Amino acid sequence: MVTTIMEGLTMPDSDRSQQVDALLNGLPEVLPPPRVCTKLRLAAGLTQQDVADAVGVKRVAVTRWELGQTSPRRPHRENYLRLLKGLAERFPEAAKADEGMPTPASEGGSG
């Protein structure tokens, strides 16, 4: 029989809470659906080039993100999320997902 170090030990709830928080903090934040990202950008009157310049990528990267073809990676992901959060605060109506509207991934087509 193999015994682990943790067997028989009880962990206080506060320690468990800290472990859960550590796991959650290590998870990447979820981006809004691509359609919402586009709506937020348009509501602010920004071009894809404006976003690309601010985030530090080429315009084609923003195009791909908004089409759902790719997702931003670090460190651009954090900057893009920060921008989207700020836009969502200023334009709450644009931050809402369109119910019943297909996402780019579900629309199909060639790509």
Phi and psi in degrees as GROMACS dihedral restraints (atoms count N, CA, C in turn):
[ dihedral_restraints ]
;  ai    aj    ak    al  type     phi  dphi    fc
    3     4     5     6     1   -94.3    20    10
    4     5     6     7     1   131.2    20    10
    6     7     8     9     1  -111.5    20    10
    7     8     9    10     1   132.3    20    10
    9    10    11    12     1   -93.1    20    10
   10    11    12    13     1   162.4    20    10
   12    13    14    15     1   -63.3    20    10
   13    14    15    16     1   -34.8    20    10
   15    16    17    18     1   -79.6    20    10
   16    17    18    19     1   -16.6    20    10
   18    19    20    21     1   -60.9    20    10
   19    20    21    22     1   135.2    20    10
   21    22    23    24     1    82.5    20    10
   22    23    24    25     1    -9.6    20    10
   24    25    26    27     1   -94.0    20    10
   25    26    27    28     1   139.6    20    10
   27    28    29    30     1  -103.8    20    10
   28    29    30    31     1   145.1    20    10
   30    31    32    33     1  -112.6    20    10
   31    32    33    34     1   128.4    20    10
   33    34    35    36     1   -59.3    20    10
   34    35    36    37     1   150.4    20    10
   36    37    38    39     1   -58.3    20    10
   37    38    39    40     1   -33.5    20    10
   39    40    41    42     1   -65.6    20    10
   40    41    42    43     1   -36.4    20    10
   42    43    44    45     1   -67.0    20    10
   43    44    45    46     1   -40.7    20    10
   45    46    47    48     1   -63.6    20    10
   46    47    48    49     1   -39.9    20    10
   48    49    50    51     1   -61.7    20    10
   49    50    51    52     1   -41.7    20    10
   51    52    53    54     1   -66.6    20    10
   52    53    54    55     1   -37.5    20    10
   54    55    56    57     1   -65.7    20    10
   55    56    57    58     1   -41.8    20    10
   57    58    59    60     1   -63.4    20    10
   58    59    60    61     1   -44.5    20    10
   60    61    62    63     1   -60.4    20    10
   61    62    63    64     1   -39.9    20    10
   63    64    65    66     1   -63.8    20    10
   64    65    66    67     1   -40.1    20    10
   66    67    68    69     1   -65.3    20    10
   67    68    69    70     1   -44.1    20    10
   69    70    71    72     1   -65.2    20    10
   70    71    72    73     1   -40.6    20    10
   72    73    74    75     1   -66.9    20    10
   73    74    75    76     1   -25.5    20    10
   75    76    77    78     1   -81.2    20    10
   76    77    78    79     1   -13.8    20    10
   78    79    80    81     1   -81.8    20    10
   79    80    81    82     1   141.2    20    10
   81    82    83    84     1   -70.5    20    10
   82    83    84    85     1   145.8    20    10
   84    85    86    87     1   -70.1    20    10
   85    86    87    88     1   146.6    20    10
   87    88    89    90     1   -84.7    20    10
   88    89    90    91     1   131.6    20    10
   90    91    92    93     1   -74.9    20    10
   91    92    93    94     1   150.8    20    10
   93    94    95    96     1   -63.9    20    10
   94    95    96    97     1   163.1    20    10
   96    97    98    99     1   -56.8    20    10
   97    98    99   100     1   149.2    20    10
   99   100   101   102     1   -52.1    20    10
  100   101   102   103     1   -39.1    20    10
  102   103   104   105     1   -61.9    20    10
  103   104   105   106     1   -37.8    20    10
  105   106   107   108     1   -69.5    20    10
  106   107   108   109     1   -39.0    20    10
  108   109   110   111     1   -58.0    20    10
  109   110   111   112     1   -43.4    20    10
  111   112   113   114     1   -64.4    20    10
  112   113   114   115     1   -45.1    20    10
  114   115   116   117     1   -60.2    20    10
  115   116   117   118     1   -41.3    20    10
  117   118   119   120     1   -63.8    20    10
  118   119   120   121     1   -44.2    20    10
  120   121   122   123     1   -61.5    20    10
  121   122   123   124     1   -46.9    20    10
  123   124   125   126     1   -66.1    20    10
  124   125   126   127     1   -37.3    20    10
  126   127   128   129     1   -61.8    20    10
  127   128   129   130     1   -32.6    20    10
  129   130   131   132     1   -85.0    20    10
  130   131   132   133     1    -5.0    20    10
  132   133   134   135     1    73.1    20    10
  133   134   135   136     1    26.5    20    10
  135   136   137   138     1   -96.8    20    10
  136   137   138   139     1   148.5    20    10
  138   139   140   141     1   -92.3    20    10
  139   140   141   142     1   166.1    20    10
  141   142   143   144     1   -61.4    20    10
  142   143   144   145     1   -34.8    20    10
  144   145   146   147     1   -65.3    20    10
  145   146   147   148     1   -38.9    20    10
  147   148   149   150     1   -58.3    20    10
  148   149   150   151     1   -46.5    20    10
  150   151   152   153     1   -65.3    20    10
  151   152   153   154     1   -44.8    20    10
  153   154   155   156     1   -59.1    20    10
  154   155   156   157     1   -45.6    20    10
  156   157   158   159     1   -62.3    20    10
  157   158   159   160     1   -42.0    20    10
  159   160   161   162     1   -68.3    20    10
  160   161   162   163     1   -38.4    20    10
  162   163   164   165     1   -84.5    20    10
  163   164   165   166     1   -25.9    20    10
  165   166   167   168     1    95.4    20    10
  166   167   168   169     1    35.1    20    10
  168   169   170   171     1  -131.3    20    10
  169   170   171   172     1   177.0    20    10
  171   172   173   174     1   -83.4    20    10
  172   173   174   175     1   155.5    20    10
  174   175   176   177     1   -57.0    20    10
  175   176   177   178     1   -36.8    20    10
  177   178   179   180     1   -61.5    20    10
  178   179   180   181     1   -29.4    20    10
  180   181   182   183     1   -65.4    20    10
  181   182   183   184     1   -44.1    20    10
  183   184   185   186     1   -63.6    20    10
  184   185   186   187     1   -40.2    20    10
  186   187   188   189     1   -57.7    20    10
  187   188   189   190     1   -47.3    20    10
  189   190   191   192     1   -65.2    20    10
  190   191   192   193     1   -37.6    20    10
  192   193   194   195     1   -63.5    20    10
  193   194   195   196     1   -44.6    20    10
  195   196   197   198     1   -70.6    20    10
  196   197   198   199     1   -22.2    20    10
  198   199   200   201     1   -88.6    20    10
  199   200   201   202     1    -7.0    20    10
  201   202   203   204     1    77.6    20    10
  202   203   204   205     1    15.4    20    10
  204   205   206   207     1   -79.4    20    10
  205   206   207   208     1   -34.5    20    10
  207   208   209   210     1  -141.5    20    10
  208   209   210   211     1   170.5    20    10
  210   211   212   213     1  -125.9    20    10
  211   212   213   214     1   147.9    20    10
  213   214   215   216     1   -67.5    20    10
  214   215   216   217     1   149.0    20    10
  216   217   218   219     1  -113.5    20    10
  217   218   219   220     1   166.7    20    10
  219   220   221   222     1   -58.4    20    10
  220   221   222   223     1   147.7    20    10
  222   223   224   225     1   -83.8    20    10
  223   224   225   226     1    -2.3    20    10
  225   226   227   228     1   -66.1    20    10
  226   227   228   229     1   -31.8    20    10
  228   229   230   231     1   -59.0    20    10
  229   230   231   232     1   -47.0    20    10
  231   232   233   234     1   -62.3    20    10
  232   233   234   235     1   -42.5    20    10
  234   235   236   237     1   -66.4    20    10
  235   236   237   238     1   -41.7    20    10
  237   238   239   240     1   -65.1    20    10
  238   239   240   241     1   -43.5    20    10
  240   241   242   243     1   -60.8    20    10
  241   242   243   244     1   -42.0    20    10
  243   244   245   246     1   -61.4    20    10
  244   245   246   247     1   -43.9    20    10
  246   247   248   249     1   -62.0    20    10
  247   248   249   250     1   -47.1    20    10
  249   250   251   252     1   -62.8    20    10
  250   251   252   253     1   -39.7    20    10
  252   253   254   255     1   -63.0    20    10
  253   254   255   256     1   -43.5    20    10
  255   256   257   258     1   -62.7    20    10
  256   257   258   259     1   -41.9    20    10
  258   259   260   261     1   -66.5    20    10
  259   260   261   262     1   -38.4    20    10
  261   262   263   264     1   -64.0    20    10
  262   263   264   265     1   -34.7    20    10
  264   265   266   267     1   -68.0    20    10
  265   266   267   268     1   -37.5    20    10
  267   268   269   270     1   -81.9    20    10
  268   269   270   271     1   -28.6    20    10
  270   271   272   273     1  -129.9    20    10
  271   272   273   274     1    69.0    20    10
  273   274   275   276     1   -60.1    20    10
  274   275   276   277     1   -32.2    20    10
  276   277   278   279     1   -65.4    20    10
  277   278   279   280     1   -37.5    20    10
  279   280   281   282     1   -71.8    20    10
  280   281   282   283     1   -21.5    20    10
  282   283   284   285     1   -77.2    20    10
  283   284   285   286     1   -12.3    20    10
  285   286   287   288     1   -79.2    20    10
  286   287   288   289     1   135.4    20    10
  288   289   290   291     1   -73.3    20    10
  289   290   291   292     1   143.5    20    10
  291   292   293   294     1   -75.5    20    10
  292   293   294   295     1   115.4    20    10
  294   295   296   297     1   -72.1    20    10
  295   296   297   298     1   135.3    20    10
  297   298   299   300     1    81.5    20    10
  298   299   300   301     1    -5.7    20    10
  300   301   302   303     1   -85.2    20    10
  301   302   303   304     1   136.0    20    10
  303   304   305   306     1   -70.0    20    10
  304   305   306   307     1   149.1    20    10
  306   307   308   309     1   -88.2    20    10
  307   308   309   310     1   161.4    20    10
  309   310   311   312     1   -55.2    20    10
  310   311   312   313     1   -36.0    20    10
  312   313   314   315     1   -68.2    20    10
  313   314   315   316     1   -30.4    20    10
  315   316   317   318     1   -89.7    20    10
  316   317   318   319     1   -10.5    20    10
  318   319   320   321     1   -75.7    20    10
  319   320   321   322     1   -23.1    20    10
  321   322   323   324     1    75.1    20    10
  322   323   324   325     1  -154.7    20    10
  324   325   326   327     1    93.8    20    10
  325   326   327   328     1   177.6    20    10
  327   328   329   330     1   -91.3    20    10
  328   329   330   331     1   153.1    20    10
